[in-house]
Amino acid sequence: MAGHSHGAHRHETTQANRRRLLWVLLLTAIYLVAEVVGGVLTHSLALLSDAGHMLSDVGALVLALFALWFAQRPADPRRTYGYYRIEILAALINGLTLLLLSVWIIVEAVSRLRQPPAVAGFGLLIVASGGLVINLVSAYLLHHGHTHSLNVRAVFYHVIGDALGSVGAIAAGALILFFHWNTADPILAIGIALLIIYSAVTLVREAADVLLEATPAHLDPDTVRDALLRIDGVEGVHDLHIWTITTGMYSLSCHVVVTPAAYTVAKLDEIRDLLHDHCDIPHQTVQLETHELADEEDVHL
């Protein structure tokens, strides 16, 4: 019953995330055209870099939506966990794309620092302001979903990077319009790129941790082991492994050494209840054994 409830909740979350991503994709695609045209007409690198980031957003959104759809395919004998990791791969690709885009922005900005072109400050200010509104609406739509899915979080970081890019472009437009400081455009573009790199590195690290089956950041194996050892009749815990299948879906396997009197189905249920209710680990493989049985062979309940 608990597994069914968990699966139903995950399905509802996935459907909600899909709707959010579709709305953000529509808004982003519409304003991408406006920023490309505005960047070309105003000769602004800050605006073109923001447009380039929006273009990567469109790709990220399409990839994220594909991953959400594909991850719903049922498990089969070859892929017993199903296709949940597709979402993590999509997040990794999006993070790497952000890094490459940021490097391009920095290289282009450095070349413009040597000879900054004339930039139409007023046009830059107007187009960037519109972009900021679109980004804020998109960030609002994705804010809830990004805490439940690394895939959605990747897109959320893209959108936040876009919002920062729009703020930087607005600042550049104001400095150029009122102080005729054309160098502000490439300088702010570099600042935007550095902020994007920070988010992208965090995202890539999180995705890599899942793919390497690292222990989830919010779970401490020693704390879990100590909780199990406090159960009456438990004498030891070994071969403890905790990993992430996809965002919010955690698994655990371990051997628990108990006294002969505690070698019961009831004790196994008590252990599983602890892992499920207090450690929030619904997917478990727990093997009970006693010191005597462990010396002879592994025995499963």
N, C-alpha and C positions, 0 to 999 in steps of 0.2 A: 504493500500500500504506500509506504514511504517512497519507494523507488518510482511508482507511478506518479505520485504527487510531484516529485523532483523533476521527472521527465516532462510533465504537463507545464510546470512553471518555466522550464527552459524553453519549451516550444512557444509559450506566450511571449517570453522575453525576446526570442529570435524574431517573431513576427513584428513586435514593436520596433525592434532595431531596424528591420527591413524597411518599415514605413518611414522611419526617421531618415535613413540613408537615401531613400528615393526622393524625399522632399529636398534634402541638402544637395543632391546631385542636380536636380532641376534648377535650384537657385544659383548654384555654382556655375553651371554651364551657361546660363543666361548672362551672368555678369562677367564671365571670362571674355566673351566677345567684346563687351564694353571696355574692359581694361586693356585688351590688346590694341584696340583702335585708339583709346586714350593715350596709351604709352607711346605708340608710333607718332601720333600728332603732337604730343608734348615733348618728345625726345627724353623721357624720364626713365632711367634705369630702375629706380625704386618702384615705379609703376609696372614696368615690364617684368621685373623680378617677381613682383606680386602676381602678375598675370601668369608667369611661368609656374609659380607655386600653385595657382588656381588650376592650371592645366594638369599638374601632377595630382591635384585634388580630384579632378574628374577621373583620372586613371585609378587613383586610390579608391574612389567610391565604387567604380565599376568592379574593381577587383574584390572589394569588401562585400559587395552584393553577391557576386559570383560565389565567394567563399561561404557566405551564409546559406545560399541555396544548395551548394554542393555538400556542405557539412551535414545536411539533413538526410543524406542518403543512408540507408540502413547498413549495419555491419554485415560482413560476409565472412566466409571461412578464412580468407586471406587477410582481411583487415578486421580483426575481431573487435577493435575499438571504434570501428566506423571511420568516418572522414573528418572528425572534429579538428584534427591538426591542420586541415586546409586553412582554417581561420588564422592559425598561428603563422603559417607560411606566408599568407597574405600580409599580415602585420609586419613580418620581417622584410618582405619585398618593399612595402611602403616606407619603412624606416630607412632602408638603403637608398631608395629613390630620393628621400628628403636630404640625405647626406650628399649625394651627387649633385642635386640641385643647388644646395648651399655652396658647394665648392665652385660651381660655375658662376654663381652670383658674386662671390668674393673675387675671383679672377677678373671678371668683367669690371667690377667696381674699382679694383686697383688700377686697371688700365685707364679708366676714366678720371681717376684722381690726378694723373699726370696732365691731362688736357680735358677738363670738364666741358661738355657741350652746353649750349644754351638750352635751358629748360623752361617751358611755359608753366610758370608757377600756378596761375589761376586754374588752368585746365587740370593740372595735376591734383590740385586741392579738391576740386569738384568730383572728379572720377574716384579718387581715393576715399572720399567721404561716403560715396555710394557703396564702395566695396566694403567699408567698415560695417555699414548697416547690414549688408548681406551676410558678412562673416559672423556678426553678433547673433543674428537670427539663427544661423546654422549651428553655432556653438550652443545656443539655448536648446535647440532640438536634440543635439547629441549629448548634452550634459549628463542626463540620467543613464543612458545606455553605455557610456564610456567606462563606467565603474564595473560593469558586468561582462565586458567583452574586450579582450586585447585587440581584436580586429577593429571594433568600433573606436577603441581608444586611439588606434593608429590614425584613423580619419579625423578624430577629434583634435589630435595634435596638428594635423595638416591645417585644420580650420583655425586653430589658435595661432599657428604660424602665419596664416593669411591675415588674421586680425591684427597681429603685430606689424605685419608688412603694410597694412593699410594705415595704421597709426604712424609708422615711419614715413610713409609717402605723404600723409597729411602734414606732418612736421616739416618734411622737405619742401613741400609746396608753399607752406607759410614762410619759411626762411628765404626761399627764392623770390616769392612775391613781394615781401616787405623789405628784405635786406639784400636782394640780388646775390645771394650766396649760393651759386650753382654747385659748389663742392659739397653742399649738404646732401645732395641726392646720392652720390656714391658712398659717402660716409654712413648715411643711415641704411643704405642697402647692405653694407657690411655688418652693421649692428643687427639687422633683421636676420641675416644668414647665420650669425653666431648663436642667436636665440633658437633658431630652427635646429641647428646642429645639436644643441643641448637636449632638446626634446627627442630628436631622432636617435641619439646615442642611448638614451634611456629606453626607448621603444625597442631598439635592436637588442639591447642587453636582456630585456624581459622576454622577448621572443626566443632568443638563444637559450635562455635558462629553461624554458618549457621544452624546447626541442632536445636539450641535453638531459632532460628529466631531473633537473635540480629540485631540491626541496622548496616548496612554495615559501615566499618571503615571510608570510605571516604565521608559519608553522615552524616550531623548533623541535627537532627529533628528540632531544634530551627531555624537553618538557612532556612530550607525548609518552616517552618511555617512563618517566617518573610517575605520570598519572596511572599508567598500567600497573606499575609496581605497587601502587597504593591499594590496588584491589586485593581483597582478602583471598589468600591461596595462591597468588602469583609470586613466583620465586625468581623469575628472570625473563628478559626479553632480548632476543637477538635477531639478526638479519632484518632489521627494521628499515623499510624503504618507503618514502613518501614522495609522490611526484604529481605533476599536473598533466591531465589529458588535454584540456583546453581551458580557457579562462573560466574560473568558478567550478571546475569539475576536477576534484582531487581524488587520488587513489593511494592506498596503503597496503603493504604486505609485511607480515612479520611472523616470527615464531615466539610463542609465549610458553614459558616453562611454568607448570603449576604443580601443586602437591597432588598425590594420587586421589585424595578425597575431592579435589577441585576439578578433576578431569571429567567434566560433565557438560552436557549441552547447555544447561542453565548458566554455567560459568562462561561459556563461549558467548552466549547471548548478552551477559553482563558486560563483557569486554567490547562487544560490537556496539552496544548501546552507548558506552562511554565514548567510543571513537566517533559515532554518528552525532550524538547530542552535544557533547562538550568540545569535541575537536572539529566538528563539521566536516567529517570525512565519510561520505556515504558509500563509496566504493572500497570494499575491504576484502583482503584475503588473509585470514588469521588461522594459523596452525597451532593447535594445542599439543603440548608434549610434557611428559614428566621426565625427571632425570633418568629413571630406570628405562623408560621407553626410548628416550633419545639415544641412550647408549646402544640399544639394539637396532632400532630403525625408526624412521619418521612415521608417525601415526596421525591420520587425519580424522577429525570429527565431521 
